[in-house]
Each structure stands twice: as structure tokens, then as C-alpha cells.
Amino acid sequence: MTAVAGADVAGVEDLRLGRILTAEALAFVAELERRFGARRLELLLARAERQRRLAAGELPDFLPETRELRETDWVIDPVPSDLLDRRVEITGPTDRKMVINALNSGARMFMADFEDANSPTWHNMVEGQANLVDAIDRTIEFESPDGKSYRLNDEVATLLVRPRGWHLVERHFKVDGQPVSASLFDFGLYLFHNGRRLLDRGTGPYLYLPKLESHPEARLWNEVFTHAEEALDIPRGSIKATVLIETVLAAFEMDEILWELREHAAGLNAGRWDYMFSIIKKFRDRPEFVLPDRNTVTMTAPFMRAYAELLVKTCHRRGAHAMGGMAAFIPSRKDPELNACALAKVREDKQREAGDGFDGTWVAHPDLVPVALEEFDRVLGERPNQLGRQREDVSANAADLLDVASTAGEVTEEGLRNDISVAIQYLSAWLRGTGAAAIYNLMEDAATAEIARSQVWQWLRHGRFERDWVRAVIDEELDLLREQFGDEVYDRSRAAEAREIFEQVALGEDFVEFLTLPAYDYLDEEGDTDG
């Protein structure tokens, strides 16, 4: 690694990873940070100001200043041929085995995730970039400790990549004394190493953009894309991005977000888990927005259904793909009854999405690909998508999007205990370098852990439980985990630190915007994937 003027980067022990952190690549990321970093910080300040207005009683609505844009007919630029059929997408972190298995899964697309399904240890972030280079070059291989070999099939999924959100930084790379934007770091390294590689292979640099809260945030991404294409001599419009609509504020600006990205847009995704978290976070002080137990809130809840149907209508009017949400169930190969129940729930979910007009959906496990594929095949047949289905019958308004009070379900002790146990188990895994963890037959990631901890905060805020009693429940749940896993595993699980973080983000007087912000300070430099 050669020094870059005004920049400071942490080292890596694995020489294979050093090829990612080249002087040229780091200089490119540094230039992105210097050009766009200040605007990113301005947008984060705008988020905080918007939150203050919500806390003062304001409710979101469709923007009056962009009404003409919403009422005018226009479409995004056409997408490349390998993005036309996205009926099933598998998602997961960027570790070597996962990348191979996901690309081989039979899904049309694989979203390699540097964000919620990834623990951002320095090793994970750099190795993930190296793994994607190898996958694109089709040289990636993996040998498991038991001697099993993993290699790519002749036919693999189309690759998409999700960088981290605007709110995060990468502390291991500093420019002019400050940590760079994690978004620009992940995007910059990926595009620098792979933009031309992908185009030469007949595909392109395709992305998912997380956590956007407004169309100015999409505008910034578009400016980054345009600059990067010019700087790397990549044809303009080569980058294509699907935006996750996973905040309630973004749901009011879907047209505007597509407009800002129109030459780089591919579609929108109904990021259901973060969307639920956003509802709690944005309206945390209002009793009418208290949600029942998280496992009882489904896509059939009125506010979730309004959001999903509006997303389909908006996308198809603009020639963009509407992507469905994550099936978080994990098949059980040891319990046939449990497995049958999980598959039935996945099938029901995917039937609803295909029937509503979505063009594709997400799964977290290769065994779920056939189930999801069957349901979308049933509706799509030989067609690549449902863009022709305009959903003119949908007329969701602001009141529909905010109708949380109609959600069926109760706040229960069982729900509280599940939230506590899941959040602490997830944080324990995250601290040890694993960002996607199978817990109680569900694939949990940062988004679902956010729901769990924010629900506890919300329920305490509105008097559903007493704080001292919740602390006693935490003790009991940790005792159960020690009993379940045994002293040796428990003692090296970092459960005590996980509890400390959980209590900070769930029991504190002030609401912490993202649990990963304080948790980042606890993260080992290299991570520990044992246990």
C-alpha cells in the first residue's frame, strides 16, 4: 500500500487483501470523500432537523413543491437486459462461502451486502471487496475445514452490491484527519476495481442503496455516480441502483427519488424490516404509533399494505422494477414440522407479493429460492416482470401510510422476552464478526435487531412495562442463554458487552438513532468469528 496524500489507512495482514487497498483505489475514495463528504454531513443535519419537527408534532405528507413532478408522466432510463428478470433475489454477507453459494443458488440475482447483513470489522469489509473481485473474475474458491470444496457453477446469479448507509463512517480510512463515509468507501472500492471488469463481462455495476430518507439524499448518490463514471471513464448511466424504501419518510418521496436517479435507477424495494423500525423511530413519542409484538406485524397490516401497494404503483408508472421484501424464515433440516410451517409462511408471503404486482422478491437462504421462484413463475410465466401492471386501483394517501393504530396484535411479555433475547444474541454475533445470524429459525440482521431494541424503548416510553422489571427479564433471558449454550460458549460470546450495548440503545432515556453507531466502538479490529 502506497501512501495517499492527506490520507491514513489501516493495514491488513493478508497480502491478498492488499491488492484492494492500492494507492490508486484509495486516492479515488479520498477524492469522493473530499468532493461529496460535506454534502453528506449537511444531509445528516437535515435528517436531525426533520426529526425535531416530527417530535414537535409534525406528520409527514407528500411534498407540495414536487406535486407537478408526481403528476407528470415520465419514466426512468431503460435498464440493461440482465436486470429485466429479477423474480427471485438472494441476499447475504460477502464472506467467501456465502458469495459462492448465493451465486450458485438458482436465484436470478445475488445482493452482496456490506450493510445490515455484515459486521463491519476491517477484515470483513476488505475481504468482502476481494471476494467480489474474485467472483467477477470467476476465480473464487473456498475449502471448508471439513474438506468440502466450493466453486462457481457455469450459470450464476447477476451480482448486485449494497454499500453501507449515509449515516456510517469507515474509521480505518481517514482523509484529512476524519473517517471517510462508509457509503463512499464501499462504493468507491467496488466501482474502482470492478466497474470496467463488469462491463467487459457483459453486465454492469448494479447497486442497492439503503436507508435513504429523502430525495436530496438520492440526488447526492446520483452526483456521486456521475462523477465516478466520468473519473473512471465508464459510460454514463452504466451504474444502476435499486433504492430500498425502508424509511417512512422515503415512502412519501418515491417518485422524487426515482426522478433524481432516473438515468441510474433500476427500481425500488420494499425493505419491510427497516421500514417497521423507521415507524417506531420517527414517531417514538406518539402513543398512536406503538406497535404490537414484532412477530405479529405482517405485510397485511394496513399501514404496511398501503406502503407496499403504493411502491408497486409508483415503480410501474415510472418503468422501474418493484421488488418485494425479505423472507426471513430459515428452513429446518432437523424438524420436518417446523420446516413445513416455515415454507408455508414463505409461500403465502410470496403469493401475496406476486399477486400484488411485484416484479421479484428477496430470500435469505438458498433452500427458499425454489419456493419463491415457483410463486413468481406461476404469475409471470415467460414474462420477465410485471411492469405492464399499473395498479391504477391503488390510491394510498398519507393517512393510509400512517395508519399504524389499526395494526392488529398486542404488546406481550412473550414479545418483550423475544425482543430482548434476539437483540442480545444478534449483538453478540455482530461483535464477533457475523452480521447475519440464524436465531429461532429466523435470519436476523441489523434491521430486525433494530426493531427488537426500538420496540423495548417504545414500550418503556409509553408505560407498557417498568424499567426495573425489564432489567430483571434481561437477567432471566441471559441465564436461559447460558443454560442453552453452556458456560464455555456463553463466556466467549461477548454476551456481557452485547447486554451493555442493548441496555444503552433500548433502556436509555434518549433514543439512539442506530444501534450500530455505539456498537461500532466495541467492535474488534479484526473480528472474531468463533462460536
C-alpha positions in Angstrom: 0.0 0.0 0.0 1.5 3.3 -1.1 0.6 6.4 0.9 -2.1 8.7 -0.4 -1.6 12.4 0.3 -3.7 13.5 3.3 -5.0 10.0 3.9 -4.3 7.4 6.6 -5.4 3.7 6.1 -5.1 0.8 8.5 -3.1 -2.2 7.3 -4.1 -5.8 6.5 -2.1 -8.9 7.3 -3.4 -10.9 4.4 -1.4 -9.9 1.3 -4.4 -11.0 -0.8 -6.3 -8.1 0.6 -3.6 -5.6 0.0 -4.5 -5.7 -3.7 -7.8 -4.0 -2.8 -6.1 -1.1 -0.8 -3.9 0.1 -3.6 -2.8 3.7 -3.8 -4.9 4.3 -6.9 -8.1 2.9 -5.3 -7.6 4.8 -2.1 -6.9 8.0 -4.0 -10.2 7.5 -5.8 -12.1 7.0 -2.5 -10.3 10.0 -1.0 -11.4 12.2 -3.9 -15.0 11.0 -3.4 -14.9 12.0 0.3 -13.4 15.4 -0.4 -15.9 16.1 -3.2 -19.1 14.8 -1.5 -18.4 14.4 2.2 -19.5 17.9 3.3 -22.8 17.5 1.5 -23.4 14.1 3.2 -22.9 15.8 6.6 -25.4 18.5 5.6 -28.0 15.9 4.7 -27.5 14.2 8.1 -28.1 17.5 9.8 -31.3 17.9 7.7 -32.4 14.4 9.0 -31.9 15.6 12.6 -33.9 18.8 11.9 -36.7 16.8 10.3 -36.8 14.6 13.4 -37.1 17.7 15.6 -40.1 18.8 13.6 -41.7 15.3 13.9 -41.1 15.4 17.7 -42.9 18.8 17.8 -46.0 17.2 16.3 -45.5 17.4 12.5 -46.6 14.5 10.4 -45.1 13.7 7.0 -47.1 14.2 3.8 -46.4 14.2 0.1 -44.3 17.3 -0.8 -46.4 20.2 -2.2 -43.3 21.6 -4.0 -42.9 18.5 -6.1 -46.6 17.9 -6.9 -46.1 18.7 -10.6 -43.3 16.1 -10.8 -45.6 13.4 -9.3 -48.5 14.3 -11.7 -46.3 14.4 -14.8 -45.7 11.3 -17.0 -42.1 10.3 -17.2 -40.1 7.1 -17.0 -36.6 6.2 -15.9 -33.9 5.3 -18.4 -34.1 1.7 -19.7 -32.3 -1.0 -17.6 -29.8 -3.5 -19.1 -31.0 -6.9 -20.2 -29.7 -8.7 -17.2 -31.8 -6.6 -14.9 -35.1 -7.3 -16.7 -35.9 -10.5 -14.9 -35.4 -10.3 -11.1 -38.1 -12.6 -9.9 -36.0 -14.0 -7.0 -33.1 -12.3 -5.4 -31.0 -13.9 -2.6 -29.2 -11.6 -0.1 -26.3 -12.1 2.3 -22.9 -11.0 3.5 -19.8 -11.0 1.4 -17.8 -13.9 3.1 -16.3 -16.3 0.6 -18.6 -19.3 1.1 -21.7 -17.2 1.1 -20.8 -15.4 -2.1 -20.2 -18.8 -3.9 -23.4 -20.4 -2.5 -25.6 -17.4 -3.3 -24.3 -17.0 -6.9 -25.0 -20.8 -7.3 -28.4 -20.7 -5.6 -30.6 -20.6 -8.7 -31.8 -17.1 -7.8 -31.8 -14.6 -10.6 -29.8 -12.0 -8.5 -27.5 -12.0 -5.6 -27.3 -8.9 -3.4 -23.9 -9.0 -1.7 -24.3 -7.0 1.4 -21.8 -4.7 3.1 -24.6 -3.2 5.2 -27.1 -4.8 7.6 -26.1 -8.5 7.0 -22.4 -7.7 7.5 -20.5 -7.0 10.7 -18.1 -4.1 9.7 -14.8 -5.4 11.0 -12.0 -4.1 8.9 -11.1 -7.6 7.8 -14.8 -8.3 6.7 -15.0 -5.1 4.7 -11.7 -5.5 2.8 -12.1 -9.3 2.4 -15.6 -8.8 1.0 -14.2 -6.5 -1.7 -11.6 -9.1 -2.6 -14.2 -11.8 -2.7 -16.3 -9.9 -5.2 -13.3 -9.2 -7.4 -12.6 -13.0 -7.5 -16.3 -13.8 -8.1 -16.5 -11.4 -11.0 -13.3 -13.0 -12.4 -14.8 -16.4 -11.7 -11.7 -17.5 -9.8 -13.3 -17.6 -6.4 -12.9 -20.9 -4.5 -13.4 -22.0 -0.9 -12.2 -25.0 1.1 -14.2 -25.7 4.3 -12.4 -27.1 7.4 -14.1 -30.4 6.7 -12.5 -30.6 3.3 -15.5 -29.6 1.2 -14.8 -27.6 -1.9 -16.9 -24.7 -3.2 -16.7 -23.3 -6.7 -18.9 -21.3 -9.1 -21.3 -23.1 -11.4 -21.3 -22.3 -15.1 -24.5 -20.3 -14.7 -24.7 -17.9 -11.7 -26.8 -15.1 -10.5 -26.4 -11.5 -11.5 -24.5 -9.6 -8.9 -25.7 -6.5 -7.0 -23.9 -4.8 -4.1 -25.3 -2.9 -1.1 -22.9 -0.3 0.4 -23.4 1.0 3.9 -25.8 3.9 4.5 -25.0 7.6 4.6 -25.0 7.7 8.4 -22.0 5.4 8.8 -18.2 6.0 8.6 -15.3 3.8 8.0 -12.9 4.6 10.8 -10.0 2.6 9.3 -9.6 5.0 6.5 -9.2 8.7 7.3 -9.0 11.6 4.8 -7.7 14.9 6.1 -7.9 13.6 9.6 -11.5 12.4 9.5 -13.1 9.0 8.9 -14.5 8.6 5.4 -18.1 8.0 4.6 -18.7 4.2 4.7 -21.0 4.6 1.7 -18.3 6.2 -0.4 -15.7 3.7 0.9 -17.7 0.7 0.0 -19.0 2.1 -3.3 -15.6 3.6 -4.3 -13.6 0.4 -3.8 -16.2 -1.7 -5.6 -16.5 0.6 -8.6 -12.8 1.3 -8.9 -11.9 -2.4 -9.0 -15.0 -3.8 -10.8 -16.7 -1.1 -12.9 -14.8 -1.9 -16.1 -14.5 -5.6 -15.2 -18.3 -6.0 -15.0 -18.9 -4.1 -18.3 -16.3 -6.2 -20.1 -18.2 -9.3 -19.0 -21.5 -8.0 -20.4 -23.1 -6.9 -17.1 -22.6 -3.7 -15.1 -22.1 -2.2 -11.7 -25.5 -2.7 -10.1 -26.2 -1.4 -6.6 -28.8 -1.3 -3.8 -29.0 2.0 -1.8 -30.0 1.7 1.8 -31.6 4.0 4.5 -32.4 6.9 2.2 -34.8 9.4 3.9 -35.3 12.0 1.2 -34.9 12.7 -2.5 -31.9 15.1 -1.8 -30.1 12.1 -0.5 -30.8 10.3 -3.8 -29.6 13.3 -5.6 -26.3 13.1 -3.8 -25.9 9.5 -4.9 -26.7 10.4 -8.5 -24.0 13.1 -8.4 -21.5 10.5 -7.0 -22.4 8.1 -9.7 -22.0 10.7 -12.5 -18.6 11.8 -11.2 -17.4 8.3 -10.7 -18.4 7.2 -14.2 -16.5 10.2 -15.7 -13.4 9.7 -13.4 -13.1 6.0 -14.3 -14.1 6.5 -18.0 -17.2 4.3 -17.7 -20.1 5.1 -20.0 -22.6 7.5 -18.3 -25.6 5.6 -16.9 -23.7 2.3 -16.6 -24.3 2.3 -12.8 -27.8 1.1 -12.0 -29.3 1.4 -8.5 -32.3 0.0 -6.7 -33.3 2.1 -3.7 -34.6 0.4 -0.6 -37.7 2.2 0.6 -37.1 1.3 4.2 -37.9 4.6 5.9 -41.4 6.0 6.3 -40.2 9.4 5.1 -38.9 8.0 1.8 -42.3 6.4 1.2 -43.6 9.9 0.7 -40.9 10.7 -1.9 -40.7 7.6 -4.1 -41.5 9.5 -7.3 -38.9 12.1 -6.4 -36.2 9.5 -5.5 -36.7 7.8 -8.9 -36.6 11.2 -10.7 -33.3 12.2 -9.0 -31.7 8.8 -10.1 -33.6 8.4 -13.3 -30.5 7.8 -15.6 -29.1 5.4 -12.9 -32.3 4.0 -11.4 -33.4 0.4 -11.7 -36.2 0.2 -9.2 -37.4 0.3 -5.6 -37.5 -2.3 -2.9 -40.0 -2.7 0.0 -37.5 -3.0 2.8 -40.1 -4.1 5.3 -38.0 -4.7 8.5 -36.2 -1.3 8.4 -39.5 0.3 7.5 -41.1 -1.0 10.7 -38.0 0.2 12.7 -38.4 3.6 11.0 -42.1 3.9 12.0 -41.0 3.3 15.6 -38.0 5.7 15.4 -39.7 8.6 13.7 -42.8 8.6 15.8 -41.4 7.2 19.1 -43.0 9.8 21.3 -46.6 9.3 19.9 -48.8 6.7 21.6 -50.8 6.0 18.4 -47.7 4.6 16.8 -46.9 2.0 19.4 -46.5 -1.4 17.6 -47.5 -4.8 19.0 -45.1 -7.7 19.2 -42.8 -7.6 16.1 -43.6 -11.1 15.0 -47.3 -10.3 14.8 -46.8 -7.3 12.4 -47.0 -8.6 8.9 -47.3 -7.1 5.4 -51.1 -7.4 5.8 -51.2 -4.7 8.4 -53.0 -1.7 6.8 -50.0 0.7 7.0 -47.6 -1.9 5.6 -50.1 -2.9 2.8 -50.6 0.8 1.8 -46.8 1.3 1.5 -46.2 -1.9 -0.5 -49.0 -1.2 -3.0 -48.0 2.4 -3.4 -44.5 1.2 -4.2 -45.7 -1.1 -6.9 -47.9 1.6 -8.5 -45.1 4.2 -8.3 -42.5 1.9 -9.8 -44.6 0.6 -12.7 -45.8 4.1 -13.6 -42.1 5.1 -14.0 -40.9 2.0 -15.7 -39.0 0.8 -12.7 -39.0 -2.6 -11.0 -40.9 -3.1 -7.7 -39.0 -5.6 -5.5 -40.7 -7.4 -2.6 -39.3 -7.9 0.9 -37.3 -10.4 2.7 -38.5 -13.8 3.7 -36.6 -14.2 7.0 -37.6 -17.8 7.8 -34.8 -20.3 7.9 -35.6 -23.9 6.8 -35.0 -26.6 9.4 -33.5 -29.8 8.1 -33.9 -31.4 11.6 -37.5 -30.7 12.3 -39.9 -31.5 9.4 -42.9 -30.0 11.1 -41.1 -26.7 11.7 -39.7 -26.7 8.2 -43.2 -27.2 6.7 -44.5 -24.4 8.7 -41.7 -22.0 7.6 -42.1 -22.9 3.9 -45.9 -22.4 4.1 -45.4 -18.9 5.5 -42.8 -18.1 2.8 -45.1 -19.4 0.1 -48.0 -17.3 1.4 -45.8 -14.2 1.5 -44.6 -14.7 -2.0 -48.1 -15.4 -3.3 -49.2 -12.1 -2.0 -46.3 -10.2 -3.4 -46.6 -11.8 -6.9 -50.3 -11.2 -6.8 -49.9 -7.5 -5.8 -47.7 -6.9 -8.9 -44.2 -7.1 -7.5 -41.5 -8.0 -10.1 -39.5 -10.1 -7.7 -38.7 -10.8 -4.1 -36.0 -11.5 -1.6 -35.0 -14.6 0.3 -32.1 -15.1 2.8 -31.5 -18.8 2.3 -30.8 -21.0 -0.8 -33.4 -23.5 0.3 -36.1 -20.8 -0.1 -35.2 -20.0 -3.7 -37.4 -22.8 -5.2 -40.5 -21.8 -3.2 -40.2 -18.1 -4.1 -39.4 -18.9 -7.7 -42.4 -21.2 -8.0 -44.8 -18.5 -6.8 -43.4 -15.8 -9.2 -43.2 -18.3 -12.1 -46.9 -19.0 -11.5 -47.8 -15.4 -12.1 -45.1 -14.3 -14.5 -44.9 -17.3 -16.8 -42.5 -16.4 -19.6 -42.7 -12.7 -18.9 -39.6 -11.2 -17.2 -41.6 -8.8 -15.0 -45.0 -7.2 -14.3 -44.1 -3.6 -15.4 -47.3 -3.6 -17.5 -49.4 -3.9 -14.4 -50.0 -0.3 -13.5 -52.1 -0.8 -10.3 -54.4 2.2 -11.1 -56.7 0.8 -8.4 -54.3 1.9 -5.7 -54.8 5.3 -4.1 -52.9 5.3 -0.9 -52.8 8.6 0.9 -50.8 10.0 3.8 -53.4 8.8 6.3 -53.2 5.3 4.9 -49.4 5.2 5.2 -49.6 6.4 8.8 -52.4 4.2 10.0 -50.4 2.3 12.5 -53.2 2.3 15.1 -55.2 -0.2 13.0 -52.4 -2.8 13.3 -53.8 -6.0 15.0 -51.9 -7.6 17.8 -50.9 -7.0 21.4 -47.8 -6.0 23.4 -47.0 -9.1 25.5 -44.4 -10.3 27.9 -43.6 -13.1 25.4 -42.9 -10.4 22.8 -40.7 -8.5 25.2 -38.7 -11.6 26.0 -38.2 -12.4 22.4 -37.0 -8.9 21.6 -34.5 -9.0 24.4 -33.1 -12.4 23.6 -32.9 -11.9 19.9 -31.3 -8.5 20.1 -28.7 -9.6 22.6 -27.9 -12.8 20.6 -27.6 -10.8 17.4 -25.3 -8.2 19.0 -23.2 -11.0 20.4 -22.8 -12.4 16.9 -22.2 -9.0 15.4 -19.4 -8.2 17.9 -17.8 -11.5 16.9 -17.8 -10.6 13.2 -21.1 -12.1 12.0 -23.7 -9.8 10.6 -26.5 -12.3 9.7 -27.4 -14.8 12.4 -29.9 -17.6 12.4 -31.9 -17.2 15.7 -35.0 -19.2 16.5 -35.3 -20.2 12.8 -35.3 -16.6 11.6 -32.4 -14.9 9.8 -31.8 -11.8 11.9 -29.7 -8.9 10.7 -29.2 -5.3 11.9 -32.6 -4.3 10.7 -34.5 -6.9 12.7 -32.4 -6.2 15.7 -33.2 -2.6 15.4 -36.9 -3.4 15.6 -36.4 -5.5 18.7 -34.5 -2.9 20.7 -36.6 0.0 19.5 -39.8 -1.8 20.5 -38.4 -2.2 24.0 -37.6 1.5 24.1 -41.0 2.5 22.8 -42.9 0.2 25.2 -40.9 1.7 28.1 -41.5 5.2 26.9 -45.3 4.6 26.8 -45.6 2.8 30.1 -46.2 -0.7 28.8 -43.5 -2.1 31.1 -41.5 -1.0 34.1 -37.8 -0.4 33.6 -36.6 -2.3 36.7 -38.7 -5.3 35.7 -37.3 -5.2 32.2 -33.8 -5.3 33.7 -34.8 -8.4 35.7 -36.1 -10.0 32.5 -32.8 -9.3 30.8 -31.1 -11.2 33.7 -33.5 -14.1 33.2 -33.1 -14.3 29.4 -29.3 -14.3 29.8 -29.5 -17.1 32.3 -31.5 -19.1 29.8 -28.9 -18.4 27.1 -26.2 -19.6 29.4 -28.2 -22.7 30.1 -28.9 -23.3 26.4 -25.4 -22.9 25.1 -23.3 -23.9 28.1 -20.7 -21.9 30.1 -17.8 -22.2 27.7 -19.7 -20.9 24.6 -21.5 -18.3 26.6 -18.3 -17.0 28.3 -16.7 -16.3 24.9 -19.8 -15.0 23.2 -19.3 -11.4 24.4 -22.8 -11.5 25.9 -21.8 -9.0 28.6 -20.9 -6.4 26.0 -23.9 -7.2 24.0 -26.1 -6.6 27.0 -24.3 -3.3 27.7 -25.0 -2.1 24.2 -28.6 -3.3 24.3 -29.3 -1.5 27.5 -27.8 1.6 26.1 -30.0 1.6 23.0 -33.1 0.1 24.5 -33.3 1.4 28.1 -31.6 4.8 27.7 -33.6 8.0 28.2 -32.6 9.3 24.8 -33.3 7.3 21.6 -30.1 6.2 19.8 -30.6 6.6 16.1 -28.9 3.4 15.1 -27.6 0.6 17.4 -24.6 0.1 15.1 -23.3 3.6 16.0 -22.4 2.8 19.6 -21.8 -0.9 18.8 -19.0 0.1 16.4 -16.9 1.3 19.3 -17.0 -2.2 20.8 -16.1 -4.0 17.5 -12.7 -5.8 17.4 -10.3 -4.6 14.8 -10.3 -7.9 13.1 -13.4 -9.5 14.5 -13.8 -13.0 15.9 -16.0 -15.4 14.1 -15.6 -18.3 16.6 -18.7 -19.6 18.4 
